[in-house]
Structures are given as C-alpha cells and as structure tokens.
C-alpha cells in the first residue's frame, strides 16, 4: 500500500509545502471566465474501474437530476460517453446521442456534448441528427469526435480498424464534412473515406450569436491528433495530464493551427479532464484515492491497459493516448488522476488556476459520488472569486493566495422543520429517504410540484417573517415548482426563513406522522 507522499507523487499531484507554479502560456485567456463541464455517467460502473462504493447511477432519472443540478451551479457543458458494448467496468451503456438529447430536453441552458466515432457514424447522418437536437434544444447541441479507442467495438461490428494515423485522416475528413454540411448549401466533398455530393440539410443548426455551428470537440495526445485538432477542431480536449505535458500538447495544437491549413472559423480553445477528490484535508483526499486504487478491478484495468496502449505504441513518436499511463492512472480510464485535482477545495482551486495559466478554457470534471460531489464542487470551488463559473474569472495576475481571497460564508445550519414541512403537505411529497448517513443519502434533488395547500403555507411563512409577501410567490408563478435539497434540508431556490414558532408548528405536525408518505415526486 502506498503512503500519502508516495501516492501523491505517483499521481503527479503537488505535495503540501511545494509549489507547482509555471510561467503563463502566451495562449492563456486570463480575461475570460473559466468554463466547467462534467462527464455524464451514462454507463454503469461510474468513472473509475474499482469496486469502491460509488454513489452514482447511470440511469436517466439520476442523470436528469444531475444535469439540472449542474446547470443551476453554473456548469456550461456535459459530455456523454460513448460505449457500444460491455467493457472494462461498464457492463451497461446508454447510447450517447440519444442520451444527450434526453438531457437537452430536461434542461434550459446546459450544452450537452455527444461523443461519436467516425467509422460508426456517417457525417451526413450525424449532421442531420445534431440539426434536430440543436433545434429542439434552442442551440445547445455539440459533438466530441473520438477517432477510435476500443478496437473490439469496431471489429465486433465488422467495421475496419484503421491504423493509427489513418484514423486521424478519416477524422479530419469527418469534421470537414460536418462543418460543411452545417454551414453550406449543396455541399460537396470527396476524400479517401467520405464522398458527399451536393447535400443540403434543412433545417440547419440554430443561429446562435457567436457560434458558427454546433461546437466540435476533439482530443488525442499523439502528434497526428494535435495536428488534426489544429486544422479542424473548435475545441481540443485532453485526457488528464501534468502541467508540463499539457503545455506540450497545447503547443503542438497551436503550431498546427498556425500552419495555414486551419479550416475552423476561430482559433482553437482548450479543455482538460480531471477527476476531483475534494475533502476537508489533503490526507483525507489522498486516503480516498488510496481506497479507489486499492479496490481496482485488476483484470478489468489490465485488460483496458492492453487494449488502449496498443494505440499509443502504434504511433510513430510513441506519444499516443495512454502511452505513458500507469496502472494507477488507468483506474480512472481517462487519466483523470494525472491532473492532480485532489486535496482541499483551496488546493484544488489553486491547481485549476495553474491549468488556466497554461491555456485551459474548459475543465471537464468527474467524481466518485457525482450528485453530492458535483454539488460541493460548484458550491465550494467554482464559487470562489478566482475560479468562478458564474460571475467572475481568473484575474490577470493569476493570484490565488488564500490571504487575498475573501472568506467563504458559512453554510446555514440544516433546518429540520423545512423537510418536515414538505412531508406534512399532501401535495408536496418528500424524497424517498431521510439523510441519516452518508451511505444512506437519497440520490439527488427532487422536483416538487406546488399545490394549493403548500402555496398557502409559504404565504403564511412570508407573513410570519415580516417579508414582503410575493417575493416567493413571484418565483412560484414563473416556475411552479420547488427543489428540495435532501442533504441540507432546505428549499434550494426559495429558502423558508427560520422561525422558532414555525419550527415548533412543523415539528408538531411531523410528530403526528409515523413515516413520510410514499414519494410521488418526479426525479429531475
């Protein structure tokens, strides 16, 4: 078993008392807010190949709730994974584009990225699907083009498995075709892999200010991948990388983008994957990581390692995806541990700033317990003035000193009467479980449709507190629903104010009931 220091070194994370500051990259955009995204857990087994407990579910109800939570907290993107058959910890999978559309229809602002494979999709068919998804969602669909990482998925379908660099030739043609069909009438393109003759698709994508077409994400570590990203991708996505390795990747993409062969309408933007383990102390975070690695499903991780590292080994320069990944790295199958987002919220915020200084525009996050840890990330990390998804950005100085950061307000103490109040009204059923312990917490927020009796109760609560009656009612008229956070036992958008008299009344009402009524609420 690795000790704390050894495990930290193995995971490329900074050690207490050391600094990992690097010079600011010339491509870093320090004036714009950093964007945040999360991996959609649409495959079973969570985001680590481990038998450790993961309070994460791959079903649609859980994911609708998660998407709405992320949207409320200021996350801009979600990335849906693509798997076609059981492999390496994911015994069950939902198809990415269909699942993404379901999440788009369940949200109002969140942009959802569908991961797709050239070779399994024709660019014209995908362009038509994304046009429809974009129209239905008001311009929020996006794609992540995956050149191919699991050989068995291609050969199992009887599809050719191209050699490494040829897969990127096909990807280049695929993205050019997507962009051409989205932006031109009677589009024609002839190449080694695709021939398109005079295609016009109507309706096209939604006209969104500042967006030429749905965002095209693309990733890879090899020289061929970086060159492809520099020529055709809107966004370059990287697996988890150390600061130094990430800076090398960015430099390769920028060099390719300035070669004169770029066809994308703007300069490339950059994203990186990171697995977040935020705890009260760094020791607690590393201990959690040790448990994940100790519980690794060794045959599955080793099988995954054999499968994907042949891709890296097949490149001319040996720099392909996962080429330098250890067993520990691959327990999180997108190298998320390498990014080093492991420690206290302050340490993680400072680490994120260092990546921002290396050119990161978008941080793609993953978690062990998605609903509760994504919520904590949004409330404890992205809400800081220096790393804000909603109201700020990294300052041009790049300072992240705790001494200059304004103190965080303490969260309100849980008010048991509020949860009791929700359970006491027949038209506002509560969640299926009470928050008794960390292992028995219900998963996610629950949307409560407001009925007449609970509206009257809210009005009385307003009057009891001497508030201007209508502050809650106004929001209620526009949404007609409430979100109960079962962890903090509060109404998320419109908190019922504390009142000793109100609490006594609610406690008395709750004591008359032996158990909460059966839940009839709709999970978000």
N, C-alpha and C positions, 0 to 999 in steps of 0.2 A: 504494500500500500504506500503510495507516495505521500510524503509530508506536505504541509501547506506551501512551503517555499519551492520544493521540487515540482509540485503540481502547477504552481503559478508560472514557473519557468517553462514547463512543458507546454503550457497553453499560451505562451507569448504575451502574458499579461504583465503589467507593471507591478513591482513589489513595493510595499509600503516604504516610504522614505526615499524612493527613487523617482526620477522624472523621466518622461519619455518624449519631452517636447522636441519637435522637429521644425526646421525652417518652413515658413509659409510658402506653399506652392504658388507659382505665378498664375495658375488657373483657378485658384480658390476664389469663390464668390462670397466674401465676408459680409457683403451688404444685404444679401437676401436671406430670409429665414430658411433654416434647415427644414426639409420635409421629412415626414416619417411614414413608414409603411409597416405592415405586418404580414407574415406568412399565413395564409388561410389553412387551417388544419382540416383539409378535405379528404385526407387519407387516415386510416386507423394507425394507432401506434404513436401519435404525437410527432414531435420534431427531433427526438433522439431515439436511437436504436438501443433501448435499455429497458430492463424490467422494473426500474424505479417507478414509483407511483407518479402518474401524470393525470392531473385533474383537467383533462382536455378531451373533448368529444369531437368526432369527425362528422356528426350528423348535421342536417340542415337547421334544425331548431337552435342548437347551440351556436352555430355559425351565424345565423341571423342576429342573435343576441350580441355576439362578439362584434359583428360588423357595426351595429348601431352604437355599441359602447365606444369602439374606436372612432367612429365618426363624431360622437359627442366630445371626445377628448382631443380632437384636432388632427387625428391621423388623416393623411390625404389619399393614401393608396393602400390596397390589399392585393397580395399576389397569390393566386390559386395555383396549387401544384398540379403537375401532370404525371400521372402514373396510369398504366393501362392494365397491369395485372399484378398479382401478389408478388412482392419482392422486398426483402431486407427490412422487415419490421412493419411493412404496410400490407396487411393481409386483405384489407378492403379499401376501395378507392372510388371516389366520385369523379366523373369526367370534368375537366377544368372549365371548358367554355360554358357548359350548361349550368354548372355550379356558380360560376361568376355571374351569369345572367340572373340567377335567383337572388344573389346578394345585391346586385344593382337595383333590382325591383324592391328590395327590402330597405333601401337606404335612399337618402336625398342628395348627399354631397360626395360620398366616398367614391373614389375611382377604383375600379377593380380590373386587375391585370390578369388575363388568361394566358397560362403557359401552353405553348403549342409546338409541335415538331414539324418542320419541313420533311417531306417524305411520307408523313401520315396525313397531312393536310395538303390540298392544292391551294395556292394563294388566292385564286378567284373564289373558291368556296368559302375560305376563311374571311375574305374581304366582305362577302355578302352577309355572313353571319354577324360580323362585327358592325356592319352598317345597321343591321336591325337592332342589335343590342345597344348601339350608340343612340339610335332614335328613341328606343323605349326608355332609356335612362337619362335623356337630356344631355348627351355628350360626355359620358363618363367611362366609356369602354376603352381598354388598352390591351396590348399583347406583349408577351415576352417570348421571343423566338429562341427555342432550345435546339441546337444543332443535332443533338443526339447523345445520350449518356448511358443508356442501358441497351446493349446490343441485343439481348434476348427478346426485348419488346419488338424490335424490327424483324428479326429472323422468325420469331413466333408467328407473325402475321404474313410471312412470306415476302417481306419487303427487303430490298437490298440494303446491306450495311456497308456504306461507303468508307473508304479510307479517310483518315483524319482531315487532311487539308481539302479533300474533295467535298466533304460535308460543309465546309465553310464557303466553297464556291456555290453550292446549292443554296445555302442560307443567304448569300449576297443576292442571288437572283430572286429568291423568295421575297425578301424585303423590298427590293426594287419593284417587283410586281405588285405587292400590296400598296405601296405608296402611289404607284402609277394609276392603279385602278381606282384608288380613293380620290385622286386629285385631277384626273384627266378623263375626257370623253374619248371613246373609240381607242382605247389604249392597246398598243401593240408592243410585244417584247418577244424576242427569240433568243434562247440561250441553250446551254448544254442540258439543262434539266427541265425548263418550262418554255412552252410556246403559247403565246396569247395573241389572238388576232381580233383587233377592233372591238374590245369589250367595253361596254358602258353599263354601270350598275346604278339603278335608281330605286329608292332614294339613296343618296350617299350619306356619309357621316354628317352629324350635326355641325353646323358652323359655329365654332366656339372661339371667341376673341383670344388671340394669342396662340391658337393651336391650328396648325395647317391640316392636321388629320389626327386620328387616334394615336396616342403615344406608342412608339415601338421601342421596347426594351430588348436588350441582347447582352449575353455575357460569355465569358471564357477567359482563360489565363494565357493561352498559347499566343505566339506571335501571329498566327493566322487569325485567331479570334480578335486580337487587338486591331489588326489591320481591317478586318471586316467591320468592326464597330466604328472605326474611324471613318470609313467610307459611307456607311448606310444607316447606322442606328441613331435614334434620338437620344437614347439612354444607354450607357454602358453599365451593366450590373456585374459586380464582382462577388465571388464567394468570399467567405471570411478570409482576411489577410492581415498580416502585420502591417504596421505603418510603413515600413521600408518597402515591403513587397507591393503594397497597394500603390505607393508613389511610383514604382517602376511600371505598373500596369497603366496608370493614368498617362505617364509619359509616352508609352507606346501608342495609346489611342490618339493622343494629341498629335503625335508625329504623323500618324496615318491621316488624320483629319486635315492636316495642312499640306498634304502632298499634291493637292489639286484634283483628286479623284472623288471627293466627297459629293454625294448627291442629296443628302438630307438638308432641309431648309435652314437649319441653325447649327451652331457648334454643339458638340456632344456634351451631355450632362452625365453625372456620375453617381452611382449608388453602390452600397456595400452591405453585405449580410452580416448580422451579428446576433448571437444568442445571448440574451440578457438574463443574468442572475443577480438581482439586487436584494441585498439583505442588510440588516442593521449594522453588521460588522463585516469586514473583509474575510475574517476567519469563518464566519457563518456561510458566506457565499462560496468560498473555496471548499468548505465541507460539503455543501450541497453538490458542487461539481464532482467531488470525490465520490459521492454516493451514486451519481449518474454513471460515472465511468466504471465504478466497481460493479454496478448492475448491468453493464453492457452485455447484450446478447452476442457472445463471441462468434458463434458460427455465422450469424447474420452480418455482423460488422466485417468479418474477414471475407465473406462472400461478396459483399459490396465493394470491399477494397480491391479484390481481384478483378471485379467487373469494371470498375471505373478507372483504375490506374493503368489499364492497358491503353486507354485513350491518351493519357499523358505520355506514356512511354512511346507511343506511336508517332509523336511529333518529332520534327527534325531537330528541334532545340531542347526537347525533354521538358518543356515548360507548360505542358497541358494541365487541364483541371485535375486536381487531386494528385498531381505527380509527386509532390513533396509532403503529402498528408500522412501523419502517423495514425496508428490505431486509435489513440485518444482523440485526435482531430475528427476522425470519421464517425465517432459515436454520434456527433451531430453532422448529418450527412451533407451539409453544405458548408462545412468548415467554420461554423459559427463561433466556436470557442476561440479561434485564432484572433478574432477582433478584440478580445480582452474586455468585454463589457461585463465584468464580474467583480463585484465589490459593493461598496455602499452607494447610495444614489449620488452623492457628491463625487465619488471617484469615477463613476460611470459617466456623469455629465462632463467631467474634465477630459475623459478619454474620447468622448464624442467630439468635443471641441478640437482635439488634435486631428481627428479624421476630417473634420470640416476644413481645417487649415491645409489639408492635403488634397482638397478638391471635392470632397463628398458633398453632394447636393441632396441626397436622399439616403436615409438609414432604414434598411429593411430588418425588422426585428422578429425574433422568435422567443418562446418562453416554455417553461416546463408546465405551468398551470396557466393556460392562456387567459381566461377571463379575469382572474384576480390579479395576475402579474402584469398584464397589459394595462389594466386599470391603474395599478400602482405606478407603472412607468409613466403613464400620462399625467398622473397627479403629482408624482414626486420628482420626476426628471424633466420631462418636456415643458413643464410649467415654470421652470427656472428662467430668469431673465436672459441668461446667456445661451440657453438651449431651449428655444420655445417654438412649438409648432403652431401656436395660435396668435401670439401678439408681439413677438419680438424676434430677434435674430442674433447671431453671433456678432458681437461688436468688432470693429475693425482692429482693435488692439488685440483681440483674441484672449483677453484676460479671463481667467476662470477662478481667481482666488476666492476662497471662501470668505476671506476678510472683507472683500468688496461686494459680495453678493448679499442682497437684502435677506433678512431672516425669513424663514418659511413660517407661515402661520400654522398654529397647531390645529389639527382637525378637530371638529366638535366631538364631544363625548357621545356615544350612542344613546339614543333616547328610546327606551323600550316601549314607551307609550305609543310612539308613532306606528311601530309594527303592530301593536295591539289594536290601535285604531283601525288599521287597514283590515285586520282579521274580523273586527267586530261588525263590519258592514257587509251585508249580504251581496251588494252589488260590486264590492271591491275585494275579491278573494285574494288571499295572500299566496306566497310561494309554497312549494310542496314540502319544504323542510325549514327548520329553525337553525340559525347559526350557532350550533352547540360547540363545534370544534372545527379546527382547520380541515380535518378529514371528512367531516360530515356537512360541509357548507354546500348549499344549493348552487348549481352552476348558473350564474348569470342573472341579469336583471329580469324582471317580469313586467310586462306592459299591462296596466290596469285600465280597463275601460270605465270611465266615470259614469255613475248612475245618479239619480236624483238625491238619494239619501246622503251619499258622500259629498255631494256639492254643498248641501246644507251644512254638513259638519265642517267643511272647510270655511264656509262663510262665517259660521259661529267662531271658529278658531281665529279668523281675521279680526272679528269684533272683540274677542276676548283680549287680544294682544294690543288693541288700540291702533291697529294698522288701517291704512286707507283701504276700505273694502273695495275689492275689484282688482287689486294687484295680482292676486292669484287667479281670480275669475277671468281676467283678460287673457292670460296664458291658456286658461282652461278652454275658453271659447275657440282659440286658434288651433289647439291640438286635441282637446277632448280626451286626453289620456295622461297617465302618470307613470313614472318609472320608479319602482321601489328597489333600492339597493339593499339586498338582504344582508350584506356584511356590515354596513354602517347604519342599518335600520333607519334610513332617512328617505324622504321623498327627494329624488335627485335634483329635479329642476325647481321645485317649489317647496322648500322645507317648511313644515308646520312648526311655528315657533314654540320654544319651551314655555311651559306654564305649569306651576305646581298643581293648580286646580284642574287643568286639563289632564295632566298626568294621572291624578287621582281618579278622575272620571273614567279614563281609558283603562286604568288598572282594574277598577271595579267591574267594568264591562267585560274585560278579558277573563277575569276570575270566574265568571259565570259560565264560561265555555270549557268543556273538558278537553277539547282539542280543536285545532284550526279546521275550518271547513275544507272540503276537497277542492283542490285548485282547478279553476276553470279558465285561468288567465292564459293568454297566448304568449308563448316564449318569443322573445324578439329574435 
